[in-house]
């Protein structure tokens, strides 16, 4: 089954999605929907189940119960049609270190049936948007963490996916790289591409997300359009997910020099 709008008008739809590792409950009874062109941020502390959810949505893991569909396709079926619909940027990048940025993109195009000439055109345009136009000959092992993240994003976008899924795309990168990624995600969402990403950078989430999902201990504790919020993502996170520890270290104070 496939459709442009998916289940109940949504592009991404999860219904009672559940995954356990032994006795550990990683994702439990998770249900939500994300519409076309939305930018959905999934927030939660380390160990909350965000990365497991990403792996379930991209078909890298099979759920113990429940279903996940993207544009109407059951993710667990791992169909070729679905793989052509989505682009994925994992948290742990594994780019071949001896290939240049351009070579990574040139090898990605044919996987999706894009000829060499069109791959070169698209690669040049994406690298320009990500401020990598002058870095195409740089080897992956010589590039910064931010450069490798942007390379992975360029590879994920090359085949013009309908849905882009990113695990911690802003983690450990400099402000300029973060801003170029933010602007690109905003641009593609305005063109109808649906984006789902995880992040710990709450102020950036406020500037980017149109939909917020908060997860705690594998369960959804908040799910709403960002426009419905009367508080920032940071305020909501500290209220519903985890409050910052406040400890008065009385022994820690200024001493005479």
ZITA-V124782 format. One record per pair of residues at least 24 apart in sequence whose ideal C-beta (glycine too) atoms are under 10 Angstrom apart, sorted by the first residue. I is the first residue (numbers start at 1). GAP is how many residues later the second one is. D is the distance in whole Angstrom. If there is no record, write none. Layout:
{{I,GAP,D} {I,GAP,D}}
//
This chain:
{{1,68,8} {1,70,10} {1,71,5} {1,72,7} {1,73,8} {1,76,10} {2,67,10} {2,68,10} {2,69,6} {2,70,5} {2,71,5} {2,72,10} {2,77,8} {2,79,6} {2,80,8} {2,83,8} {3,66,10} {3,68,6} {3,69,4} {3,70,9} {4,32,8} {4,67,7} {4,68,8} {4,158,8} {4,188,10} {5,30,9} {5,31,7} {5,66,8} {5,67,8} {6,27,8} {6,28,9} {6,29,9} {6,30,9} {6,63,6} {6,64,7} {6,65,5} {6,66,5} {6,67,8} {6,156,10} {6,157,10} {6,188,10} {7,26,7} {7,60,9} {7,62,6} {7,63,10} {7,64,9} {7,65,7} {8,25,6} {8,27,10} {9,24,8} {9,26,7} {9,27,8} {10,24,6} {10,25,6} {10,26,8} {10,28,9} {10,59,8} {10,60,9} {10,61,9} {10,62,9} {10,184,9} {11,24,6} {11,25,5} {11,26,8} {11,27,8} {11,29,10} {11,58,9} {11,59,7} {11,60,6} {11,61,9} {11,74,9} {11,151,7} {11,152,6} {11,181,9} {11,182,9} {11,183,4} {11,185,9} {12,24,10} {12,26,9} {12,28,7} {12,45,7} {12,56,8} {12,57,8} {12,58,6} {12,59,8} {12,63,9} {12,74,10} {12,151,7} {12,153,8} {12,182,6} {12,183,10} {12,184,6} {12,199,10} {13,54,8} {13,55,7} {13,56,5} {13,57,8} {13,58,9} {13,59,9} {13,62,10} {14,39,8} {14,42,8} {14,43,8} {14,49,9} {14,52,7} {14,53,7} {14,54,5} {14,55,8} {14,56,10} {14,61,9} {14,199,10} {14,206,9} {15,48,10} {15,50,10} {15,51,6} {15,52,5} {15,53,8} {15,54,8} {16,47,9} {16,49,6} {16,50,4} {16,51,8} {17,32,10} {17,35,10} {17,36,7} {17,39,6} {17,40,9} {17,46,5} {17,47,9} {17,48,8} {17,49,4} {17,50,7} {17,51,6} {17,58,10} {17,201,10} {17,203,10} {18,38,9} {18,45,6} {18,46,5} {18,47,4} {18,48,5} {18,200,9} {19,30,8} {19,33,6} {19,34,8} {19,36,9} {19,37,6} {19,42,6} {19,43,8} {19,44,5} {19,45,6} {19,46,8} {19,47,9} {19,199,8} {20,32,10} {20,43,10} {20,44,6} {20,45,9} {20,198,9} {21,31,8} {21,40,10} {21,43,10} {24,25,10} {24,28,10} {24,194,9} {25,24,8} {25,39,10} {25,192,7} {25,193,5} {25,194,8} {26,24,10} {26,25,9} {26,26,4} {26,27,8} {26,29,9} {26,30,9} {26,35,9} {26,38,10} {26,191,10} {26,192,5} {27,25,5} {27,26,6} {27,28,10} {27,29,7} {27,34,9} {27,36,8} {27,37,9} {27,38,10} {27,39,9} {27,188,8} {27,190,10} {27,191,5} {27,192,8} {27,193,9} {28,36,10} {28,37,9} {28,38,9} {28,187,10} {28,189,8} {28,190,4} {28,191,5} {28,192,9} {29,36,8} {29,37,7} {29,189,9} {29,190,7} {29,191,8} {30,26,9} {30,33,9} {30,36,7} {30,38,9} {30,183,9} {30,185,8} {30,188,8} {30,189,7} {30,190,5} {30,193,10} {31,35,8} {31,36,10} {31,189,7} {31,192,8} {32,164,10} {32,179,9} {32,181,6} {32,183,10} {32,188,6} {32,191,5} {32,192,10} {33,36,10} {33,178,9} {33,190,9} {34,36,9} {34,129,9} {34,160,6} {34,161,9} {34,162,6} {34,176,9} {34,177,6} {34,179,8} {34,189,10} {35,159,7} {35,175,9} {35,176,8} {35,190,9} {36,35,9} {36,126,8} {36,127,9} {36,153,9} {36,156,6} {36,157,8} {36,158,6} {37,151,9} {37,152,5} {37,153,7} {37,154,8} {37,155,5} {37,156,7} {37,157,6} {37,158,9} {37,173,8} {38,151,7} {38,155,10} {38,156,6} {38,157,7} {38,158,8} {38,171,9} {38,172,5} {38,173,5} {38,187,8} {38,188,9} {39,125,9} {39,143,10} {39,146,6} {39,147,7} {39,149,9} {39,150,5} {39,151,10} {39,154,9} {39,155,8} {39,156,5} {39,157,8} {39,158,8} {39,166,9} {39,169,6} {39,170,5} {39,171,5} {39,172,7} {39,187,9} {40,125,10} {40,149,10} {40,154,8} {40,155,7} {40,156,5} {40,157,7} {40,158,10} {40,169,7} {40,170,7} {40,171,4} {40,172,8} {40,173,6} {40,183,9} {40,185,10} {40,186,9} {41,154,9} {41,155,8} {41,156,6} {41,157,7} {41,158,6} {41,160,10} {41,161,9} {41,163,9} {41,164,5} {41,165,9} {41,167,7} {41,168,4} {41,169,9} {41,170,7} {41,171,6} {41,172,7} {41,173,9} {41,185,8} {41,192,7} {42,123,10} {42,125,9} {42,154,7} {42,155,7} {42,156,5} {42,157,8} {42,163,10} {42,167,9} {42,169,9} {42,170,8} {42,171,5} {42,172,8} {42,173,6} {42,178,9} {42,181,10} {43,154,10} {43,155,7} {43,156,7} {43,157,8} {43,158,10} {43,159,7} {43,162,7} {43,166,9} {43,169,7} {43,170,7} {43,171,5} {43,172,7} {43,173,10} {43,178,10} {43,179,9} {43,190,7} {43,191,10} {43,193,8} {43,194,6} {43,197,9} {43,198,7} {44,154,8} {44,155,10} {44,156,9} {44,169,9} {44,170,6} {44,171,4} {44,172,6} {44,173,9} {44,174,9} {44,175,10} {44,176,9} {44,177,9} {44,193,8} {44,196,10} {44,197,6} {44,198,9} {45,155,8} {45,170,9} {45,171,7} {45,172,9} {45,192,9} {45,196,6} {45,197,5} {46,154,8} {47,169,10} {47,170,8} {47,171,9} {48,150,9} {48,166,9} {48,167,5} {48,168,6} {48,169,7} {48,170,7} {48,171,9} {48,173,10} {48,193,8} {48,194,9} {49,166,6} {49,167,9} {49,168,8} {49,169,4} {49,170,8} {49,171,10} {50,41,9} {50,117,7} {50,118,8} {50,147,10} {50,148,4} {50,149,9} {50,150,9} {50,163,9} {50,165,6} {50,168,10} {51,39,9} {51,40,6} {51,41,9} {51,116,6} {51,117,8} {51,147,7} {52,163,10} {52,166,8} {53,112,10} {53,114,9} {53,143,9} {53,145,8} {53,160,9} {53,162,7} {53,165,9} {53,167,10} {54,34,8} {54,35,10} {54,36,8} {54,37,8} {54,111,6} {54,112,8} {54,113,5} {54,114,9} {54,142,8} {54,143,9} {54,144,7} {55,33,10} {55,35,9} {55,110,10} {55,112,9} {57,29,8} {57,31,9} {57,106,9} {57,108,6} {57,110,10} {57,139,7} {58,24,9} {58,25,9} {58,28,7} {58,29,10} {58,30,5} {58,32,8} {58,105,10} {58,107,6} {58,109,9} {59,24,8} {59,27,9} {59,29,9} {60,28,9} {60,30,9} {70,91,10} {70,92,8} {70,93,6} {70,95,9} {70,124,9} {70,126,10} {71,91,6} {71,92,7} {71,123,9} {82,81,9} {83,28,9} {83,29,9} {83,76,9} {83,78,9} {84,27,10} {84,28,6} {84,29,8} {84,75,7} {84,76,9} {84,77,8} {84,78,9} {85,74,9} {85,75,10} {85,76,6} {85,77,5} {85,78,6} {85,109,10} {86,70,8} {86,73,9} {86,75,5} {86,76,7} {86,77,5} {86,78,7} {86,79,6} {86,108,9} {86,110,10} {87,25,10} {87,65,10} {87,66,8} {87,67,10} {87,68,8} {87,69,3} {87,70,6} {87,71,8} {87,72,7} {87,73,9} {87,74,4} {87,75,9} {87,76,7} {87,77,5} {87,78,7} {87,79,9} {87,101,10} {87,106,9} {87,108,10} {88,64,9} {88,67,9} {88,68,6} {88,73,9} {88,75,9} {88,76,8} {88,77,5} {88,78,8} {88,79,8} {89,60,7} {89,61,10} {89,62,10} {89,63,5} {89,64,5} {89,65,10} {89,66,8} {89,67,5} {89,68,9} {89,75,8} {89,76,7} {89,77,4} {89,78,7} {89,79,9} {89,80,6} {89,92,9} {89,108,8} {90,62,8} {90,66,9} {90,75,9} {90,76,8} {90,77,5} {90,78,9} {90,79,10} {91,58,10} {91,75,9} {91,76,4} {91,77,5} {91,78,9} {91,80,7} {91,107,8} {92,75,8} {92,76,9} {93,47,9} {93,52,8} {93,55,5} {93,56,7} {93,58,8} {93,59,5} {94,46,10} {94,54,10} {94,58,9} {95,44,10} {95,45,4} {95,46,9} {95,48,9} {95,52,10} {95,53,6} {95,54,10} {95,56,6} {95,57,7} {95,60,9} {96,43,9} {96,44,6} {96,45,9} {97,42,7} {97,43,5} {97,44,4} {97,45,9} {97,46,10} {97,51,10} {98,41,6} {98,42,8} {98,43,7} {99,40,7} {99,41,6} {99,42,9} {99,52,10} {100,35,9} {100,36,6} {100,37,5} {100,38,6} {100,39,6} {100,40,7} {100,42,9} {100,43,9} {100,51,9} {101,26,7} {101,29,10} {101,31,6} {101,34,6} {101,35,5} {101,36,8} {101,37,6} {101,38,8} {101,39,7} {101,41,10} {101,42,7} {101,46,7} {101,47,9} {101,49,9} {101,50,5} {101,53,8} {101,54,9} {102,25,8} {102,30,10} {102,33,9} {102,34,4} {102,35,7} {102,36,9} {102,49,10} {102,52,10} {103,33,9} {103,34,9} {103,36,9} {103,37,9} {104,32,10} {104,36,7} {104,44,10} {104,47,6} {104,48,8} {104,50,8} {104,51,6} {104,54,10} {105,27,10} {105,31,8} {105,46,8} {105,49,6} {105,50,6} {105,52,10} {105,53,6} {106,30,10} {106,52,10} {107,48,9} {108,43,10} {108,46,8} {108,47,5} {108,48,9} {108,49,10} {108,50,5} {108,51,8} {109,46,9} {109,49,6} {109,50,8} {111,44,9} {111,47,9} {111,48,8} {112,46,7} {112,47,4} {112,48,9} {112,49,9} {113,46,8} {114,44,7} {114,45,6} {114,46,9} {118,40,10} {119,39,7} {119,40,10} {122,32,9} {122,35,8} {122,36,6} {122,37,9} {122,38,8} {123,31,7} {123,32,9} {123,35,7} {125,29,10} {125,32,10} {126,24,9} {126,25,10} {126,27,8} {126,28,4} {126,29,9} {126,30,10} {126,31,6} {126,32,7} {126,58,8} {127,24,9} {127,27,6} {129,24,10} {129,25,9} {129,28,9} {129,51,7} {129,52,10} {129,54,8} {129,55,6} {129,58,8} {129,59,10} {130,24,6} {130,27,9} {130,47,8} {130,50,5} {130,51,7} {130,53,9} {130,54,6} {131,45,7} {131,46,8} {131,48,9} {131,49,5} {131,50,10} {131,52,10} {131,53,10} {132,45,10} {132,48,9} {144,28,10} {144,29,8} {144,30,8} {144,33,8} {145,26,9} {145,27,5} {145,28,6} {145,29,9} {145,32,9} {146,24,9} {146,26,8} {146,27,4} {146,28,5} {146,29,10} {146,30,8} {146,31,3} {146,32,8} {146,34,9} {146,35,9} {147,26,9} {147,27,10} {147,30,8} {148,25,9} {149,24,6} {149,28,7} {149,29,9} {149,32,7} {150,27,6} {150,30,7} {150,31,7} {150,34,9} {153,27,10} {153,28,6} {153,31,7} {153,32,9} {154,30,9} {157,27,8} {157,28,10} {157,31,7} {157,36,9} {160,28,9} {160,31,10} {160,33,8} {161,27,9} {161,32,7} {161,33,9} {162,30,8} {162,31,6} {162,32,7} {163,30,7} {163,31,5} {163,32,8} {163,33,7} {164,24,7} {164,25,9} {164,29,6} {164,30,7} {164,31,5} {164,32,7} {164,33,8} {165,29,9} {165,30,8} {165,31,5} {165,32,7} {165,33,9} {166,29,7} {166,30,7} {166,31,4} {166,32,7} {166,33,9} {167,29,10} {167,30,7} {167,31,5} {167,32,9} {168,29,8} {168,30,6} {168,31,6} {168,32,7} {168,33,9} {169,26,10} {169,28,6} {169,29,8} {169,30,7} {169,32,10} {170,27,8} {170,28,10} {170,29,6} {170,30,8} {170,31,5} {170,34,6} {170,35,9} {170,38,9} {171,27,9} {171,28,8} {171,29,7} {171,30,8} {173,28,10} {175,29,10} {178,26,7} {179,25,9} {179,28,10} {181,27,9} {182,25,7} {182,26,5} {183,25,9} {185,24,10} {186,24,10} {199,34,9} {200,37,9} {201,32,10} {201,33,10} {202,30,7} {202,31,5} {202,32,4} {202,33,9} {202,34,9} {202,35,6} {202,36,9} {203,29,8} {203,30,8} {203,31,7} {204,29,9} {205,27,9} {205,28,4} {205,29,8} {205,31,10} {205,32,9} {206,25,10} {206,26,5} {206,27,5} {206,28,7} {206,29,10} {206,30,10} {207,26,10} {208,25,10} {209,24,7} {212,24,7} {212,25,9} {214,25,10} {214,26,6} {214,27,5} {215,26,8} {216,24,7} {216,25,5} {216,26,7} {217,24,10}}
//
